[in-house]
């Protein structure tokens, strides 16, 4: 039988693939759809590690991605941020969880941008917070996933906005 730690790391390994693929697209809807799949896997990973606040907040990300797929209305963005804050309040175990809350608020703001350039920048900043959280809770595959995700996002940003054509 696989223990929870190993199972959690396997789920993050699978999420790694969808994260990498997501930022190789320019179409924000494709990016958001792939991030939704990844969020489901990452949420399960946190629950397996008994990091319930992170599990709940990343689960709310699924709602965020589905909502953002259909609309970038700011009122919906604020509703999702409100859900994150409620999820945080009801599951708050320690100050460490503030890091993941900040990360996911930044990602939420990013996902509700109409253009992918600002979406990418805000998600990159949120990803740095996620890496910090994953280092502090010691989830090696999550650290790798978020680092890989950051590199993938930087690569996509370079390809679409920096490279001289």
C-alpha positions as CSV (number, residue, x, y, z in Angstrom):
1,X,0.0,0.0,0.0
2,X,1.2,3.5,-0.9
3,X,1.4,5.9,2.0
4,X,-0.2,9.3,1.9
5,X,3.1,11.2,1.3
6,X,4.1,9.1,-1.7
7,X,0.5,9.3,-3.1
8,X,0.5,13.0,-2.7
9,X,3.8,13.3,-4.6
10,X,2.5,11.1,-7.4
11,X,-0.5,13.4,-7.8
12,X,1.7,16.5,-8.0
13,X,3.8,14.7,-10.6
14,X,0.8,14.2,-12.8
15,X,-0.3,17.9,-12.2
16,X,3.2,18.9,-13.4
17,X,2.3,17.8,-16.9
18,X,-0.8,19.9,-17.1
19,X,0.9,22.9,-15.6
20,X,3.7,22.8,-18.1
21,X,1.4,22.4,-21.1
22,X,-0.9,25.2,-19.9
23,X,1.5,28.0,-20.5
24,X,2.6,26.8,-23.9
25,X,-0.8,28.2,-25.2
26,X,-1.6,31.8,-25.8
27,X,-5.3,31.3,-25.6
28,X,-6.3,32.2,-22.0
29,X,-9.3,29.7,-22.1
30,X,-6.9,26.8,-22.8
31,X,-4.6,28.0,-20.1
32,X,-7.5,28.2,-17.6
33,X,-8.9,24.8,-18.5
34,X,-5.6,23.0,-18.0
35,X,-5.0,24.8,-14.7
36,X,-8.4,23.5,-13.5
37,X,-7.3,19.9,-14.0
38,X,-4.0,20.7,-12.2
39,X,-5.8,22.3,-9.3
40,X,-7.9,19.2,-8.7
41,X,-4.7,17.1,-8.4
42,X,-2.9,19.6,-6.3
43,X,-5.8,20.0,-3.9
44,X,-5.9,16.2,-3.4
45,X,-2.2,16.3,-2.7
46,X,-2.6,18.8,0.1
47,X,-5.4,16.9,1.7
48,X,-3.2,13.8,1.7
49,X,-0.5,15.8,3.5
50,X,-3.2,16.9,6.0
51,X,-2.7,20.5,4.9
52,X,-6.5,21.1,4.9
53,X,-6.3,24.9,4.5
54,X,-4.2,24.5,1.4
55,X,-6.5,21.7,0.2
56,X,-9.6,23.8,0.6
57,X,-8.1,26.9,-1.0
58,X,-6.7,25.0,-4.0
59,X,-10.1,23.2,-4.3
60,X,-11.7,26.7,-4.5
61,X,-9.3,27.2,-7.4
62,X,-11.3,24.7,-9.4
63,X,-14.3,26.9,-9.0
64,X,-12.2,30.0,-9.8
65,X,-10.9,28.4,-13.0
66,X,-14.3,27.2,-14.1
67,X,-15.8,30.7,-13.4
68,X,-12.9,32.5,-15.2
69,X,-13.2,30.2,-18.2
70,X,-16.6,31.8,-18.9
71,X,-16.2,35.3,-17.5
72,X,-13.6,37.8,-16.4
73,X,-16.1,40.0,-14.6
74,X,-14.5,41.6,-11.6
75,X,-17.5,40.9,-9.3
76,X,-16.9,37.2,-9.8
77,X,-13.2,37.6,-9.0
78,X,-14.1,39.3,-5.7
79,X,-16.6,36.5,-4.9
80,X,-13.8,33.9,-5.4
81,X,-11.4,36.0,-3.2
82,X,-14.2,36.0,-0.6
83,X,-14.5,32.3,-0.8
84,X,-10.8,32.0,-0.3
85,X,-10.9,34.2,2.8
86,X,-13.9,32.2,4.2
87,X,-12.1,28.9,3.5
88,X,-9.0,30.3,5.2
89,X,-10.9,31.4,8.2
90,X,-12.7,28.1,8.7
91,X,-9.6,26.0,8.3
92,X,-6.9,28.2,9.7
93,X,-4.3,26.1,11.5
94,X,-1.3,28.4,11.6
95,X,0.3,31.6,10.3
96,X,2.0,29.5,7.6
97,X,-1.3,29.3,5.8
98,X,-1.3,33.0,5.2
99,X,1.3,32.4,2.5
100,X,-0.9,30.1,0.5
101,X,-3.9,32.5,0.9
102,X,-1.8,35.4,-0.5
103,X,-0.6,33.2,-3.4
104,X,-4.1,32.2,-4.4
105,X,-5.5,35.7,-4.1
106,X,-2.7,36.8,-6.6
107,X,-3.5,33.9,-8.9
108,X,-7.2,34.7,-8.7
109,X,-6.6,38.3,-9.7
110,X,-4.4,37.0,-12.5
111,X,-6.9,34.5,-13.8
112,X,-9.6,37.2,-14.1
113,X,-7.6,39.4,-16.4
114,X,-8.8,39.7,-19.9
115,X,-5.4,39.5,-21.5
116,X,-2.9,36.7,-20.9
117,X,0.1,39.0,-20.3
118,X,-1.0,40.3,-16.9
119,X,-2.5,36.9,-16.1
120,X,1.0,35.4,-16.5
121,X,2.7,38.1,-14.4
122,X,0.3,37.8,-11.5
123,X,0.4,34.0,-11.6
124,X,4.2,34.1,-11.6
125,X,4.2,36.2,-8.4
126,X,1.6,33.9,-6.8
127,X,3.7,30.9,-7.8
128,X,6.7,32.3,-5.9
129,X,4.5,32.4,-2.8
130,X,3.4,28.8,-3.5
131,X,7.0,27.7,-3.8
132,X,7.8,29.3,-0.5
133,X,4.8,27.5,1.1
134,X,5.8,24.1,-0.3
135,X,9.4,24.6,0.9
136,X,8.1,25.3,4.4
137,X,5.8,22.3,4.5
138,X,8.3,20.1,2.8
139,X,6.6,18.7,-0.3
140,X,9.5,18.0,-2.7
141,X,7.3,17.3,-5.8
142,X,5.2,20.4,-5.1
143,X,8.3,22.5,-4.9
144,X,9.4,21.0,-8.2
145,X,6.0,21.4,-9.8
146,X,5.7,25.1,-8.8
147,X,9.3,25.8,-9.9
148,X,8.6,24.0,-13.2
149,X,5.3,25.9,-13.5
150,X,7.2,29.2,-13.0
151,X,9.8,28.3,-15.6
152,X,7.1,27.2,-18.1
153,X,5.2,30.5,-17.5
154,X,8.5,32.4,-17.9
155,X,9.2,30.5,-21.2
156,X,5.7,31.3,-22.5
157,X,6.1,34.9,-21.5
158,X,9.4,35.1,-23.3
159,X,8.0,33.4,-26.4
160,X,5.0,35.7,-26.6
161,X,6.3,39.1,-25.3
162,X,10.1,39.4,-25.2
163,X,11.5,37.4,-28.1
164,X,12.3,39.5,-31.1
165,X,10.4,38.2,-34.0
